[in-house]
Amino acid sequence: MEEYRFHHHQLYDRLVHHAQSMNGDGYHLRHLIRADSRMAAFSAIGGGIFFDYSRQRVDVTTMELLSALADAAAAMDQFADMATGKKVNVTENRAALHMAARSFSDVPVRVDGRDVKPDLKSVLSQIRTFSETLHRGEVTGSTGQAFRHVVVVGIGGSYLGTEFVARALEAFADKSISLEFLANVDIHNFGCIWSRIEPERTLWVVISKSYTTAETMANEDLIRRYMDANGLDPAKHLVTVTSKGSPGDQGADQGLAAFHMFDFIGGRYSVTSAVGGVPLSLYLGYERFERFLKGAEEMDRHAIEAAPTENIPLIAALLTVWNTSFLGYPQTAIIPYASPLSKLAPHVQQLNMESNGKSVNAAGQFLAEPAGTVIFGEPGTNAQHSFFQLAHQGKAVPIDFIGVLNPQYQMDEGRFKGVGHQQELWANMLAQATALAVGRESKNPAKSFSGNRPSSTIVLENLEPENVGRLLAFYEARTIYEAFIWGINPFDQFGVELGKVTAGTIRSEMAACNENSDYDFNAVDSINRKYLQMLFSGKLPG
Amino acid sequence: MEEYRFHHHQLYDRLVHHAQSMNGDGYHLRHLIRADSRMAAFSAIGGGIFFDYSRQRVDVTTMELLSALADAAAAMDQFADMATGKKVNVTENRAALHMAARSFSDVPVRVDGRDVKPDLKSVLSQIRTFSETLHRGEVTGSTGQAFRHVVVVGIGGSYLGTEFVARALEAFADKSISLEFLANVDIHNFGCIWSRIEPERTLWVVISKSYTTAETMANEDLIRRYMDANGLDPAKHLVTVTSKGSPGDQGADQGLAAFHMFDFIGGRYSVTSAVGGVPLSLYLGYERFERFLKGAEEMDRHAIEAAPTENIPLIAALLTVWNTSFLGYPQTAIIPYASPLSKLAPHVQQLNMESNGKSVNAAGQFLAEPAGTVIFGEPGTNAQHSFFQLAHQGKAVPIDFIGVLNPQYQMDEGRFKGVGHQQELWANMLAQATALAVGRESKNPAKSFSGNRPSSTIVLENLEPENVGRLLAFYEARTIYEAFIWGINPFDQFGVELGKVTAGTIRSEMAACNENSDYDFNAVDSINRKYLQMLFSGKLPG
């Protein structure tokens, strides 16, 4: 079978050749960054974010070739098609309209001839009303007490983005309402949350597009049972976020409200839909959620409209493709020098790896090599004292550094060694990017730093809701641009199906043994049979 | 310069050749795991843990060759040397005696002729007394109120291991005492903690071996200032964990107590020393901390004594080397199917990547290619709904699955689809390992799973303190065995030095500008100069 290798063989070959030439010593970053014009030439500002790629292993030729690659892939055209409702999710015959959920313009966005924006606006308005009445104490639980705990019941895209935003904006949260995440079908997860909440003051926000997600449904069932057992009416303590007409859209017997989600917004792109909207409005207040949406919208406009040489999600995406497919780096680290962004890496891990960890192109042909990159990260400076040893002296890992000019906490920092905390933090971020790029020669190999290790630096003016929205939309657009350049569909996830099917087989074996303890697990292989015996005995073998 | 390629060229070449043969279709995991004897032949139990590598890409020949590699490296001899106090940290001329900190035997361990165990026992006894008197309310803050908040002030190895254990055993914690971690020199980190604690009921545990760690000292300084400003005596609210004679070992004017740490225990191996001992005894009670130590000790004995074919940390280490250096996988994911183990991956990330992310061997010669592997992970099933798309259909990632037979929460789980939560969780773990190994062919490339993706499965009987200790010691021993096989020194970390030096330069520039706002940052390159202007203006450029 012929394998697919991007769009244009000739361009691909030129990039391969150019990547080889960049390994020459004259192209070491310690030389490249010496030019005074380096940063001006290799940075851009857009959508409210500053993006500096002066310490990536690129020169003018690299960017020209990459730009040609974006052209050849018609990346910006595809992005514009997506924005206007074309069915860019070709394998599932769906549009991808997460941007419409935060579009405050009056321009209609039609799918199959029908404008989707009135539905989206109506859900947003329903979120606003619900959140405001709940905050005023007009919506209460079954004992009439105000809600103090909101528990998101959802997994993957139904909580990771919300968790990122909630943590990022925790400093602004309504301290009278706690926010917890019940994602896992793990009794530890439920047990730990149940031990922390007051059930009579708890609102469960159950999120599942199909309302059939195995983990979420098992948790929903357990919640109903525990609420019942505590003499509370589950329907007065639960709202759903789900598709119109799903088993979770059953009216007042089921919950206080159902907020609709749509098949044209995938889970990992759903933070700005009701998936994030309901919990974040309850936790932060609707106004802050709307400010967050408006920041995302600003970045969307930039991603659609900015010229290729100024378009920061597009440039960032080209750099991912360059680092992954041409320079051969198998992973990217995200290191925000701002503790509130501690959940950005887990969110982008899902967003990016589930979108782009693919082996086939959008037309269904096998790729010459799989797309995608492993994403991981922790906040700096913490990461410096964790895995940066490897980043400096082991196999190189391209890094996104993220800095924030003005912190959320404006408190007296004093000075230690002549600087405040915020300055010390920045001194470290700048030093790491510099040290990785420049390196240091030493006669002692153990104290040598080869340098030439690439990074980008993203700067936000502050961590107000708008900027968290911009950052979220930047990583979404970047992920999608990467996919369009690689020629893959970032909106499906067939790779999660086989595990579900296999889990179903094993679940049936367990259920059979629950019914008949002599059952011998004959439908599974010999390895799994031993594990099932171990689990049912509760003991290690031997 | 000649590069170093493990110990024995001939053996290395045989492994390379064998790895190539394993790419043949007859060696696909779907065939290998078919044998009924597979699991018995490729699993072991030891130190209280079950370790199954039947779904790794190995056969009998692989294990024989790897075993010869361990012999050639004298890995077990080096491990025994380490245990008996030899200076295996050759670059720093130090012993590596984290195991002595949890050895309850009477066998002396001598460094330079002097038994270190009396000192270690004396610190442990001091921890016990302090923790017990504090829990009885006999140690209080400067207003006479009992402590309710413990804040660990330390970074890297001074908190990551403690955070892992505290989270793992949270279900057993004394609910009257909260535990927070102030690691980062980030005003968000301090501000967020300060907003959550009652200062008059807070004990700060400041941890730094040298008591010169930049972040920790800046935070210690800020804490003293804020406690003073609140009319509280910092010395009555602070204990230190530090080296004898360090600036943090200054008696009653400085703090309530100083607990000593030693140069023969490195930060990332220090959880079972006073670094973990002080906060974990306060949070969990001393008895549970001691049970945790005893579990670790049991795994240590196994790692020292078990025959190579039964020695699970050694086998696991050989598999890392096999997967990394011969099969070419650049990363490993750790996926515990148990939410309390959510901080295991960040801990092992530091432990392993800081130990083994190296480019030189222990004798100071450059390696042919850098050692080490990127570690990342999240709990399952959450990870299935996040990055497992890539694990199934993108570039393969070897995985450590971790299962727990009996959960900490023994509550009524009911049954949903015929199974309880714990069973559903296990059905998923087993299904993922199976699906990754076996794959599935399909005419539609988008729904094809190539399979042959390796994993190990680790099983614990429960999550009592002993098992958390065993798991911790397993990953420590595995990391060290990997290093001995690669021929590197896992106990130094020269790779973190350059960033510190560079940060010092940038800090001085900031301090100069704090003194004189006209300062023009002339000691840094043009890129950093622009960043410093940005930071001091508080605004994005343009």
Chai-1 contact restraints between the chains, C-beta under 6 A:
chainA,res_idxA,chainB,res_idxB,connection_type,confidence,min_distance_angstrom,max_distance_angstrom,comment,restraint_id
A,D36,B,S526,contact,1.0,0.0,6.0,A-B,restraint_1
A,M39,B,I527,contact,1.0,0.0,6.0,A-B,restraint_2
A,M39,B,K530,contact,1.0,0.0,6.0,A-B,restraint_3
A,I45,B,G542,contact,1.0,0.0,6.0,A-B,restraint_4
A,F50,B,L540,contact,1.0,0.0,6.0,A-B,restraint_5
A,S54,B,I527,contact,1.0,0.0,6.0,A-B,restraint_6
A,T91,B,A446,contact,1.0,0.0,6.0,A-B,restraint_7
A,I155,B,H385,contact,1.0,0.0,6.0,A-B,restraint_8
A,G156,B,H385,contact,1.0,0.0,6.0,A-B,restraint_9
A,G156,B,S386,contact,1.0,0.0,6.0,A-B,restraint_10
A,A183,B,N382,contact,1.0,0.0,6.0,A-B,restraint_11
A,N184,B,S339,contact,1.0,0.0,6.0,A-B,restraint_12
A,N184,B,N382,contact,1.0,0.0,6.0,A-B,restraint_13
A,V185,B,H421,contact,1.0,0.0,6.0,A-B,restraint_14
A,V185,B,E424,contact,1.0,0.0,6.0,A-B,restraint_15
A,V185,B,L425,contact,1.0,0.0,6.0,A-B,restraint_16
A,D186,B,S339,contact,1.0,0.0,6.0,A-B,restraint_17
A,D186,B,L425,contact,1.0,0.0,6.0,A-B,restraint_18
A,I187,B,P407,contact,1.0,0.0,6.0,A-B,restraint_19
A,I187,B,Y409,contact,1.0,0.0,6.0,A-B,restraint_20
A,I187,B,E413,contact,1.0,0.0,6.0,A-B,restraint_21
A,I187,B,H421,contact,1.0,0.0,6.0,A-B,restraint_22
A,I187,B,Q422,contact,1.0,0.0,6.0,A-B,restraint_23
A,H188,B,S339,contact,1.0,0.0,6.0,A-B,restraint_24
A,H188,B,P340,contact,1.0,0.0,6.0,A-B,restraint_25
A,H188,B,P407,contact,1.0,0.0,6.0,A-B,restraint_26
A,H188,B,Y409,contact,1.0,0.0,6.0,A-B,restraint_27
A,N189,B,S339,contact,1.0,0.0,6.0,A-B,restraint_28
A,G191,B,Y409,contact,1.0,0.0,6.0,A-B,restraint_29
A,G191,B,M411,contact,1.0,0.0,6.0,A-B,restraint_30
A,E215,B,T381,contact,1.0,0.0,6.0,A-B,restraint_31
A,A218,B,F416,contact,1.0,0.0,6.0,A-B,restraint_32
A,A218,B,E424,contact,1.0,0.0,6.0,A-B,restraint_33
A,D221,B,F416,contact,1.0,0.0,6.0,A-B,restraint_34
A,R225,B,G414,contact,1.0,0.0,6.0,A-B,restraint_35
A,P330,B,P330,contact,1.0,0.0,6.0,A-B,restraint_36
A,Q331,B,V374,contact,1.0,0.0,6.0,A-B,restraint_37
A,S339,B,N184,contact,1.0,0.0,6.0,A-B,restraint_38
A,S339,B,D186,contact,1.0,0.0,6.0,A-B,restraint_39
A,S339,B,H188,contact,1.0,0.0,6.0,A-B,restraint_40
A,S339,B,N189,contact,1.0,0.0,6.0,A-B,restraint_41
A,P340,B,H188,contact,1.0,0.0,6.0,A-B,restraint_42
A,Q349,B,S386,contact,1.0,0.0,6.0,A-B,restraint_43
A,Q349,B,F387,contact,1.0,0.0,6.0,A-B,restraint_44
A,Q350,B,S386,contact,1.0,0.0,6.0,A-B,restraint_45
A,M353,B,F387,contact,1.0,0.0,6.0,A-B,restraint_46
A,M353,B,L390,contact,1.0,0.0,6.0,A-B,restraint_47
A,E354,B,Q389,contact,1.0,0.0,6.0,A-B,restraint_48
A,G357,B,Q389,contact,1.0,0.0,6.0,A-B,restraint_49
A,G357,B,L390,contact,1.0,0.0,6.0,A-B,restraint_50
A,G357,B,G394,contact,1.0,0.0,6.0,A-B,restraint_51
A,K358,B,Q393,contact,1.0,0.0,6.0,A-B,restraint_52
A,S359,B,Q393,contact,1.0,0.0,6.0,A-B,restraint_53
A,V360,B,P445,contact,1.0,0.0,6.0,A-B,restraint_54
A,V360,B,A446,contact,1.0,0.0,6.0,A-B,restraint_55
A,G364,B,P445,contact,1.0,0.0,6.0,A-B,restraint_56
A,G364,B,A446,contact,1.0,0.0,6.0,A-B,restraint_57
A,F366,B,P445,contact,1.0,0.0,6.0,A-B,restraint_58
A,P370,B,G394,contact,1.0,0.0,6.0,A-B,restraint_59
A,P370,B,K395,contact,1.0,0.0,6.0,A-B,restraint_60
A,G372,B,L390,contact,1.0,0.0,6.0,A-B,restraint_61
A,G372,B,G394,contact,1.0,0.0,6.0,A-B,restraint_62
A,V374,B,Q331,contact,1.0,0.0,6.0,A-B,restraint_63
A,F376,B,F376,contact,1.0,0.0,6.0,A-B,restraint_64
A,T381,B,N184,contact,1.0,0.0,6.0,A-B,restraint_65
A,T381,B,E215,contact,1.0,0.0,6.0,A-B,restraint_66
A,N382,B,A183,contact,1.0,0.0,6.0,A-B,restraint_67
A,N382,B,N184,contact,1.0,0.0,6.0,A-B,restraint_68
A,H385,B,I155,contact,1.0,0.0,6.0,A-B,restraint_69
A,H385,B,G156,contact,1.0,0.0,6.0,A-B,restraint_70
A,S386,B,G156,contact,1.0,0.0,6.0,A-B,restraint_71
A,S386,B,Q349,contact,1.0,0.0,6.0,A-B,restraint_72
A,S386,B,Q350,contact,1.0,0.0,6.0,A-B,restraint_73
A,F387,B,Q349,contact,1.0,0.0,6.0,A-B,restraint_74
A,F387,B,M353,contact,1.0,0.0,6.0,A-B,restraint_75
A,Q389,B,E354,contact,1.0,0.0,6.0,A-B,restraint_76
A,Q389,B,G357,contact,1.0,0.0,6.0,A-B,restraint_77
A,Q389,B,Q493,contact,1.0,0.0,6.0,A-B,restraint_78
A,Q389,B,G495,contact,1.0,0.0,6.0,A-B,restraint_79
A,Q389,B,V496,contact,1.0,0.0,6.0,A-B,restraint_80
A,L390,B,M353,contact,1.0,0.0,6.0,A-B,restraint_81
A,L390,B,G357,contact,1.0,0.0,6.0,A-B,restraint_82
A,L390,B,G372,contact,1.0,0.0,6.0,A-B,restraint_83
A,H392,B,G495,contact,1.0,0.0,6.0,A-B,restraint_84
A,Q393,B,K358,contact,1.0,0.0,6.0,A-B,restraint_85
A,Q393,B,S359,contact,1.0,0.0,6.0,A-B,restraint_86
A,Q393,B,G495,contact,1.0,0.0,6.0,A-B,restraint_87
A,G394,B,G357,contact,1.0,0.0,6.0,A-B,restraint_88
A,G394,B,P370,contact,1.0,0.0,6.0,A-B,restraint_89
A,G394,B,G372,contact,1.0,0.0,6.0,A-B,restraint_90
A,K395,B,P370,contact,1.0,0.0,6.0,A-B,restraint_91
A,L405,B,G538,contact,1.0,0.0,6.0,A-B,restraint_92
A,N406,B,G538,contact,1.0,0.0,6.0,A-B,restraint_93
A,P407,B,I187,contact,1.0,0.0,6.0,A-B,restraint_94
A,P407,B,H188,contact,1.0,0.0,6.0,A-B,restraint_95
A,Y409,B,I187,contact,1.0,0.0,6.0,A-B,restraint_96
A,Y409,B,H188,contact,1.0,0.0,6.0,A-B,restraint_97
A,Y409,B,G191,contact,1.0,0.0,6.0,A-B,restraint_98
A,M411,B,G191,contact,1.0,0.0,6.0,A-B,restraint_99
A,E413,B,I187,contact,1.0,0.0,6.0,A-B,restraint_100
A,G414,B,R225,contact,1.0,0.0,6.0,A-B,restraint_101
A,F416,B,A218,contact,1.0,0.0,6.0,A-B,restraint_102
A,F416,B,D221,contact,1.0,0.0,6.0,A-B,restraint_103
A,G418,B,A511,contact,1.0,0.0,6.0,A-B,restraint_104
A,V419,B,R507,contact,1.0,0.0,6.0,A-B,restraint_105
A,V419,B,M510,contact,1.0,0.0,6.0,A-B,restraint_106
A,V419,B,A511,contact,1.0,0.0,6.0,A-B,restraint_107
A,H421,B,V185,contact,1.0,0.0,6.0,A-B,restraint_108
A,H421,B,I187,contact,1.0,0.0,6.0,A-B,restraint_109
A,Q422,B,I187,contact,1.0,0.0,6.0,A-B,restraint_110
A,Q423,B,M510,contact,1.0,0.0,6.0,A-B,restraint_111
A,E424,B,V185,contact,1.0,0.0,6.0,A-B,restraint_112
A,E424,B,A218,contact,1.0,0.0,6.0,A-B,restraint_113
A,L425,B,V185,contact,1.0,0.0,6.0,A-B,restraint_114
A,L425,B,D186,contact,1.0,0.0,6.0,A-B,restraint_115
A,W426,B,L535,contact,1.0,0.0,6.0,A-B,restraint_116
A,A427,B,A503,contact,1.0,0.0,6.0,A-B,restraint_117
A,A427,B,I506,contact,1.0,0.0,6.0,A-B,restraint_118
A,A427,B,R507,contact,1.0,0.0,6.0,A-B,restraint_119
A,N428,B,A503,contact,1.0,0.0,6.0,A-B,restraint_120
A,L430,B,I506,contact,1.0,0.0,6.0,A-B,restraint_121
A,L430,B,N528,contact,1.0,0.0,6.0,A-B,restraint_122
A,L430,B,Y531,contact,1.0,0.0,6.0,A-B,restraint_123
A,A431,B,G499,contact,1.0,0.0,6.0,A-B,restraint_124
A,A431,B,T502,contact,1.0,0.0,6.0,A-B,restraint_125
A,A431,B,A503,contact,1.0,0.0,6.0,A-B,restraint_126
A,A431,B,I506,contact,1.0,0.0,6.0,A-B,restraint_127
A,Q432,B,G499,contact,1.0,0.0,6.0,A-B,restraint_128
A,T434,B,T502,contact,1.0,0.0,6.0,A-B,restraint_129
A,A435,B,L498,contact,1.0,0.0,6.0,A-B,restraint_130
A,A435,B,G499,contact,1.0,0.0,6.0,A-B,restraint_131
A,A435,B,T502,contact,1.0,0.0,6.0,A-B,restraint_132
A,R440,B,L498,contact,1.0,0.0,6.0,A-B,restraint_133
A,P445,B,V360,contact,1.0,0.0,6.0,A-B,restraint_134
A,P445,B,G364,contact,1.0,0.0,6.0,A-B,restraint_135
A,P445,B,F366,contact,1.0,0.0,6.0,A-B,restraint_136
A,A446,B,T91,contact,1.0,0.0,6.0,A-B,restraint_137
A,A446,B,V360,contact,1.0,0.0,6.0,A-B,restraint_138
A,A446,B,G364,contact,1.0,0.0,6.0,A-B,restraint_139
A,A446,B,F494,contact,1.0,0.0,6.0,A-B,restraint_140
A,K447,B,F494,contact,1.0,0.0,6.0,A-B,restraint_141
A,F449,B,L498,contact,1.0,0.0,6.0,A-B,restraint_142
A,E461,B,L540,contact,1.0,0.0,6.0,A-B,restraint_143
A,Q493,B,Q389,contact,1.0,0.0,6.0,A-B,restraint_144
A,F494,B,A446,contact,1.0,0.0,6.0,A-B,restraint_145
A,F494,B,K447,contact,1.0,0.0,6.0,A-B,restraint_146
A,G495,B,Q389,contact,1.0,0.0,6.0,A-B,restraint_147
A,G495,B,H392,contact,1.0,0.0,6.0,A-B,restraint_148
A,G495,B,Q393,contact,1.0,0.0,6.0,A-B,restraint_149
A,V496,B,Q389,contact,1.0,0.0,6.0,A-B,restraint_150
A,L498,B,A435,contact,1.0,0.0,6.0,A-B,restraint_151
A,L498,B,R440,contact,1.0,0.0,6.0,A-B,restraint_152
A,L498,B,F449,contact,1.0,0.0,6.0,A-B,restraint_153
A,G499,B,A431,contact,1.0,0.0,6.0,A-B,restraint_154
A,G499,B,Q432,contact,1.0,0.0,6.0,A-B,restraint_155
A,G499,B,A435,contact,1.0,0.0,6.0,A-B,restraint_156
A,T502,B,A431,contact,1.0,0.0,6.0,A-B,restraint_157
A,T502,B,T434,contact,1.0,0.0,6.0,A-B,restraint_158
A,T502,B,A435,contact,1.0,0.0,6.0,A-B,restraint_159
A,A503,B,A427,contact,1.0,0.0,6.0,A-B,restraint_160
A,A503,B,N428,contact,1.0,0.0,6.0,A-B,restraint_161
A,A503,B,A431,contact,1.0,0.0,6.0,A-B,restraint_162
A,I506,B,A427,contact,1.0,0.0,6.0,A-B,restraint_163
A,I506,B,L430,contact,1.0,0.0,6.0,A-B,restraint_164
A,I506,B,A431,contact,1.0,0.0,6.0,A-B,restraint_165
A,R507,B,V419,contact,1.0,0.0,6.0,A-B,restraint_166
A,R507,B,A427,contact,1.0,0.0,6.0,A-B,restraint_167
A,M510,B,V419,contact,1.0,0.0,6.0,A-B,restraint_168
A,M510,B,Q423,contact,1.0,0.0,6.0,A-B,restraint_169
A,A511,B,G418,contact,1.0,0.0,6.0,A-B,restraint_170
A,A511,B,V419,contact,1.0,0.0,6.0,A-B,restraint_171
A,S526,B,D36,contact,1.0,0.0,6.0,A-B,restraint_172
A,I527,B,M39,contact,1.0,0.0,6.0,A-B,restraint_173
A,I527,B,S54,contact,1.0,0.0,6.0,A-B,restraint_174
A,N528,B,L430,contact,1.0,0.0,6.0,A-B,restraint_175
A,K530,B,M39,contact,1.0,0.0,6.0,A-B,restraint_176
A,Y531,B,L430,contact,1.0,0.0,6.0,A-B,restraint_177
A,L535,B,W426,contact,1.0,0.0,6.0,A-B,restraint_178
A,G538,B,L405,contact,1.0,0.0,6.0,A-B,restraint_179
A,G538,B,N406,contact,1.0,0.0,6.0,A-B,restraint_180
A,L540,B,F50,contact,1.0,0.0,6.0,A-B,restraint_181
A,L540,B,E461,contact,1.0,0.0,6.0,A-B,restraint_182
A,G542,B,I45,contact,1.0,0.0,6.0,A-B,restraint_183
